[in-house]
Amino acid sequence: MKNHAYLILAHEDPRHLRRLIGALDGEWARFYVHIDAKSDIVAFADLASHPRVAFVQDRVAVYWGGWSQVQATLNTLESAATSDVAFSYYTLLSGSHFPLRSARDIHDGLEQGQAQHINLVKVPHPGLNKRMDRFTCYFFEGWHRPKTLYRKAFGPLMRLIGRLPVRNPGKHLNGVELYAGSQWWSLSADAIEHIRKTVKANPGLANFFRHVRIPDESFFQTILGNSPFLDRCKRGNVYTDWSDPNDAPCFIRDRHLPQLLHPSFGLIDDYGAGPAVYARKFGSRNADVVEEISRFIKHGQETARLEKAG
């Protein structure tokens, strides 16, 4: 059976991370976990004994909207790609994801489809809020949600400077077209190898994206959008509810379940149409919802087994 690498970026809630890994576990699965360097990794120590879990050694302090999100992903990806296991697919998740299908169904669905599951559109795309000012203005990481007194004092000035359109992407990118989408994806091994080769061969691309706003939603998308893999890209498979500006994205609640667990439920928007395989966000605060989804998946597995047997 072909192997599947799960790349997980986490910073809190080890209890939920254990449940996420347990839900996706199988003989074909390997988990490469990046714990934010600002977090205490000791809280996650019990996962170290799991035979299919590896912690990323080169940890990054991750800040919202900055290059650190991409660097953490690249470090995690490199940890998996250089391991002694060959993978057919790589899936990037956060520690607050949870599957809506069984681990076996997810694995088999990827292998049968041979697609790249990643949201991406050409920039600009106003309908999806993918504006050019993400690229024409300098973004200074760590100044938008400052923690220290120094950063809080100078944060308004840095944010003001970051609104000035002083960059010309065309001058830096040598004909590369800009694409943007969503952070999370499932990509085949050949697409991952193309990304790795592009990053090594074109360091100027990473240098430009270091000062892009929310580059985790455009760096990988731009690489694939300018590659032969573009025609194989299909809509991403993660459900997220952005309807509440005070809780964005929303924690999944009981009210979401009739929709999420309905057999005909799918995702459709300007990215296209596709299945909902994962949802976010989850954690210990909505563990009851996680349990309900787990029971639903288990019941479906039992029903399928009985139908097959009889």
N, C-alpha and C positions, 0 to 999 in steps of 0.2 A: 504494500500500500504506500502511495506517495505521502511524503511528510508535509506538514503545514506549520509555518512559524508564526507565532503570535508575538507581536512587538507591543508591549504595554508600557505606557507612560503613567506613572502613579506618583502621588505625593502624600496621600492620607488614606485613612480607613482600610487598614490591613484586613479587617474582617471581611469587608465586601470583596477585596481583591482575591482572597481565598475562595470565596463563592464563585466569582467570575472564572477563575482558573479551573475550579472543580466542574463547572458547567460545560467548559470547552475541552476538558481533558479527554485524551484517547491515545492509543498506541502510536498514532500518526502525528500527534501534537507536541510541539516544543514551545516553551514560553520564555521570552527574553524580556526581563523586567527592568525598566529604568526608574529608580527612585530619585526624585528631585533632591539635589545636593543640599537643599535647605531643610530637608526632612530627616528625621532620625531613622536610619535604616534598621536599627535594632528592633523597632516595632514590627518589622516584617521578617524577622529572623527565622521563624518557624517554617517559612516557605523554602528555606535553603536546603532542607532535607528532601524536598520533592524531587524525584529522579528526572523530571522533565522541565524543571525550572532553573534558569540561570539568571543571576543578577548582573546587570551591566556594571563593569568596574569603572569605566570612564564616565562618572556622573557629572551632570551639569546643573547649576542653579537656574531654574526655569522661571522666566517672568512673562507675564501676559503680553501678547502682541509682538514679542521680540524674536530675534534670531535664535535665542537659546532654545526655543521650541523645536526649530529645525535641527539644531546641533544635537539635541537629545535624541531626536528621531534617527539622525544619521549614525550616532554612536550605537544605538540599539540595533539598527539595521546591520551595521558592520559586525557587531557581535554575533548575530545570527548567520550572516553570509560567510563568515570566516570560520564557523564552527565545523566540526567533523560530520555534520548531518547535511545531506542535500535536500533542499526544499523545492516543492513545485509552486507554492503560494506563500505570500507574506501578508499578514493582516495587521494593520496599525489600529490599536484601541487605546482608550484611556482607562484608568482604574475605576471609572464610573460607568462603564458599559455593562450590558448584560445581553446574552443572546435571547432571541425569540423562537429559536428552533434548536433541535438537538445537535450535539456536536457532530454526530455522524451525518446528519442531513446537510449541515453547513459544509463539511468537508466534501461530500459527494457532489453537492451543487456547484462548488467551485471547479472541481475536476471535470465535470461534464460541460460546463459553460465555456471555459478557456477565455474569459473576458477579463478586462481590467475594470474593477469596480471603484470608480473615483469620480466625484463631482468636479467638472471643469467646464468653463465657458471662456470665450475670448473677453478680454478687458478692453474697454469698459462695458459693463452690463448693469445699467441702473436698476433693473427689476430685481436683481439679486444683491444690490448694494455693493457691487464690485467696481469701485470708482478708480479713476486714474490717479487721484491724489494719494492713494496708497503708495504709489511708485514715484510720483513727481516731488513729494515732500520727504524730508529726512525724518525718520522715526528714531528716537533715542530710547533705547530699552531701559526699563526700570524707573522711568519718570512719570508714568501714567497712573500707577497705583503705588505711590511711594510709601515706604514703611518708616524710614528714618526721618528725623527732624530736618536734617540738611536737605534731603530730597523733597520733603514737603514744602520747604521754604522756596526752593528754586524750581519746583515742578511747574508752576504756572508759566514761567519764562521759557522753559524747555518745550512745553507744549505749544506755546505761541510760536516759537521758532519752527516747530514741526508742522505748522500750518502754511508755511511759505513754500510755494511751488518753485523750487530752485533746481530741481534735477531734470535732466533730459534722458529718459530711459533709452531712447534710440541711440544716443551717443555711447552708451555703455554696453549695450546688448548686441551690437553688430548684426542686426537683422532678426534677432530672436523675438518672436511675438509673445506677448504676455497673456497668460491664462490664470484664472483663479477659480476657487471652488470651496470645498470643505476639507478639514484637516484629516479625516479618517478615511482609510482605503483598504482594499484587498487587491494585491497586484501579483502577477505571475513572476516566476523566477527570471524569465528573459527580460521583462520590463524592469525588474530590480537591478539586474546586471547593467542594463542601459543607463539607469540612474547613477549607479556607482561609477561607471566609466565616464559619464558626462561630468560629474562632480570633480573627478581627478583631472580630466583633460581640460576643463574650462574653469579655473579658479576665479576668473573675473566674474562669473555668474554668481558665485557665493558672495563675493565681495560686494556686488551691487545689492543683493538681497539682505545683507546684514543691516541695512538701514531702511528696509521696506516695512511698512506697517502690516502686521499679521502675516508674515512670510510663510507660516505653516499652511496657509490657505492658497499659496500661489507658487512656491518654489518647485515642488514636485509636479504641480499641474503644468507649469511652464515647460519643464523638461519633457513631459509626456506629450504636451500639446504641440511641440515642435519635433516630434519623433514619428516613426512609422507605427507606433502603438496607438496613435490618436484614433484610428478607425476601430480599434478594439475596445475603446473606453465606453463603459456604460455607467448609468447613474449609480452613485454610491448607495450602499445598502443599510444605512443607519438612520433610524427615526429620531428626530429631535424636535421638541416643542419650544418654540421661541415666542409664544404668545404673551408671556408675562414679562414686561420689561424689568420688574423688580426681582425676578428669579429666572435669569436667562443663561442657559436653557432651564426649563422647568424640571424639577424632579418628577419622575413618572409616578402617578398616583392611581388609585383604584378607578377613577373616572376614565383613565386612558385605556384600561384593559379590554373593555368590549370591542374597541376599535383595533387595538394592536393584535389581539388574539383571534380576530375573526379570520376564517380561512381565505377570504377574498381580499384581505387588506394588502394594499401596496402603496408605494410612494410615487407621487407625481407632482412635478412643478417644472420650472424652467430648466432644470437639469435633465429632465426626461422622466421616464417611468421605469419602475423596477421594484423588486421585492424588498420588504423590510426584514432584514436578518438579525440586526442588533438594534438596541435602543439605548439612549442615555438621557438623563443621568440617574444613577442609582447609588445607594450607599446604605449605611446602617440605619439611617433615619427613615428609609422606606423599605426595610428588610421584609416587611409583610407582603409588599407588592412583588418583590423578588421571589419569595416563597410561592406566591400564587402562580407566577409565570413558570417556576420550576415544576409545580404540580401539573400544570397544563401540558408542558412538554413531556413529562413522564407518562401522563395518561395517553398522550398521542402515540408514544413509543409502544406502550402496552397494547393499545388497540391495533396498531400495525402488526405487532408480533402475533396476536391472536388471529387476525385476518389471514396472515401468511401461513399460519399453522393449520387453519381450518378451512 
